[in-house]
Amino acid sequence: MAFVTVAAATLPSVPLDFQGNRDRIIESIRIAKAKGATLRTGPELEIPGYSCLDHHLEGDTVFHSWEVLAEIISDEACKGMLVDVGMGCRHRNVLYNCRVLCTYKRILFIRYSPLPLRFLVQLLILANGHRPKMSLANDGLYREARHFTAWVKKMQTETYYLESVIEKVTGQHTVPIGDAILSTLDTAVGCETCEEMFTPSSPSTYMSLNGCEIILNSSASHAELRKLRTRIELIANSTRKTGGCYVYANATGIDGEARMMFDGSSMVLLNGNVLEQGPQFSLSPVHVMTATFDIEEIRSFRCSMSRNVQGAAQPDYPRVEFDMRLSRPVNDVFLLDTIRISRPMQPRILDPMSEIWMSTSVFLWQCEPSQQHDLVRTNSAGFFLSLSGGLDSATVALFVYGMAKMVLASIEAGEETTLADLRRVTGVRDFRPETPHEIVNRLLTTCYTSTVNSSNETRSRAERLSEKLGAWHLSIPIDNIVESYHSLIKTALHFTPHYAVEGGTQAENLALQNLQARNRMVVQYTLAQLVTTARKLPRAGSALLVLTSGNVDEALRGYVTKYDASSGDIAPLGSISKNDAKQFQAWAREQWSLPMLTVCVPGPVPLDRQGHFAHFQQEFLEATPSAELLPLSAGVQDDESESEMGLTYDELSMFGILRKVEKLGPWSCYLRLLGLWKDKEGMTPVKIAEKCMRFFRHYSMQRHKSTILTPSVHLSAYNPDDNRADLRPFLYVVNWPFQFGKIREHAEELERMLKKKV
């Protein structure tokens, strides 16, 4: 038997925070060592931070990474450890995304020996384990090929000439760089990085066939709702086929643009089974997960004849010899008596609503200043949210409440950095909350901005929700501001616009609605700037971050007004579908005991068989969505009706997936929907064609709005944010004459054929 303890560190990816990244890496090594690990790996590009973007192209980034590496390997925490860290390396003027495997600058002193003291330092520069990264992530959210070059020489190494800052520490001048396996005295270690796990020809397969027993994967894999299961299944299937131990370390927290969330969930798998798994979302700046296994389990698993035939045929990998054992000595009775062998477990996969709660909580929290671990994204003193009394803004308020619950749980679990961060944000040095409401009261200001077109119903809902969650609430009429603009228009244009219900044109109707909406944006920013001063809070003078409440479907359709209340600093709901928002609110109502989200319908209500009220109104879920920008005489305006928006939210989500994820144009969307919607009532070929053309026409007309979308964490695969996820033009021939012509012709011909059959 040979027992090995491996460690995967989950750390935030903070671009260019060399000091903070260094300290977190060293701390993770110390924790891993204290837990008995002899091998530690961490996230991709953890020294400079994965999300440096074009800063990766700067010589300073590479040079500072070497400086930090020199400090890491000089720390005594590395004694007796094989440490795997990530950084960019320039080799022959080509920049590679690399892994560096290293250990402490061991000084071997032989007593009474005339030989001088000498450094025995093993330092290997290898992307993805022993080599530069061979498969770069370059689609969707990723642009790695903009900054790095893939290593194209499979199973080859070259000589890398070390920087002087490393020479001074190690005494070495050169090390191997390339695609190789690290051979220790008792096992063999290989690496692949993030994207390579998702490729058809994964390096781990060939390394495993060549006898590599431990695979390290350093990752910066983004969170997406319902994605974790796929990631686990990929790793499990890989090790189920080839056998071996797979150590996966992922980054955590938001990236430098506040548009991508790394969700952690580092794990260790053995022969297709999960041995240990870290948290998927966490507020902790450093989390280290370890697993202990017997190497003989791998060798026994690999006994099949068919696997051995392929292994015998596998071309030889270059090997870099490392004079160290990763396993514990079998004759050390004390060590063997104290270790805990990891056994297979069921992977922990959060349900989508828990994912929404925890991801938005981390997103909101990391947008606040942090003194302890340098995750300073802003210098705000909390959040400002316009509450309309509708579902979307209520859901964002629930996100802040959920963040408070997560922060409180972290504090109660003894996470001192979270408490220190909360005190820094609030400015209250001795603040120790006992309920999430206390945190919300310090951090969230809500506001209902009303006009003569607003209803008492929406005002009441906003006030009661804010009170229930503990926020500080304002109710502000803005009629005087709107009237002043009416006067300005009259003076400037010698013209008085009117709503459509009052005889005005559609252009007048739209302009008067947008006038109210855009004034709400000005009001919310002004109040967000001054509220801490007016309340005489400890951080008086600090502005609040303005939260918006638009969802991904509205952004896709362009169903927003530029620079109105949909504009803000961050958009917690911006990449979440309307349907998921509805499900989340229903989930939060039950999980967080918020009965005020469900109220009994006024008036006499029949009882059910158990004597309870038989009918309840889901107050926010069933509220008629309306921005209330038209006169009350126009009647109830349902902003989400098909006549108003043109498409249902289910249909918008479908178009979003077909357009972005399935990569279909108008013609292919139409053909696909003929099959998907043929059994839906009223969905004739012509009706499907109309919906398809309506979507692409409005998408094209409104695409320019995506250029100013408020940053949101990416949680939906069809997020139309053109700053990262969706690089498409915003100047179109909006009627798509060629494509729409084919669709019309096909739909009409199909309907003629169907009528003949009848």
Secondary structure, 3 states (H helix, E strand, C coil): CCEEEEEEEECECCCCCHHHHHHHHHHHHHHHHHCCCCEEECCCCCCCCHHHHHHHHCHHHHHHHHHHHHHHHCCHHHCCCEEEEEEEEEECCEEEEEEEEECCCEEECCCCCCCCCEEECCEEEEHHHCCCCCCCCCCCCCCHHHHCCCCCCCCCEEEEECCHHHHHHHCCCEEEEECCEEECCCCEEEEEECHHHHCCCCHHHHHHHCCCCEEEEEECCECCCCCHHHHHHHHHHHHHHHCCEEEEEECEEECCCCCCEEECCCEEEECCEEEEECCCCCCCCCEEEEEEEEHHHHHHHCCCHHHHHHHHHCCCCCEEECCCCCECCCCCHHHHHHCCCCCCECCCCCCHHHHHHHHHHHHHHHCCCCCCCCCCCCCCCCEEEECCCCHHHHHHHHHHHHHHHHHHHHHHCCCHHHHHHHHHHHCCCCCCCCCHHHHHHHHEEEEEEECCCCCHHHHHHHHHHHHHHCCEEEEEECHHHHHHHHHHHHHHHCCCCCCHHHCCCHHHHHHHHHHHHHHHHHHHHHHHHHHHHHCCCCCCCCCCEEECCCCHHHHHHCCCCCCCCCCCCECCCCCCCHHHHHHHHHHHHHHCCCHHHCEECCCCCCECCCCCECCEECCCCCCCCCCCCCCHHHCCCCCCCHHHHCCCHHHHHHHHHHHHHCCCCHHHHHHHHHHHCCCCCCCCHHHHHHHHHHHHHHHHHHHHHHHHCCCCCCCCCCCCCCCCCCCCCCCCCCCCHHHHHHHHHHHHHHHHHHHHHC
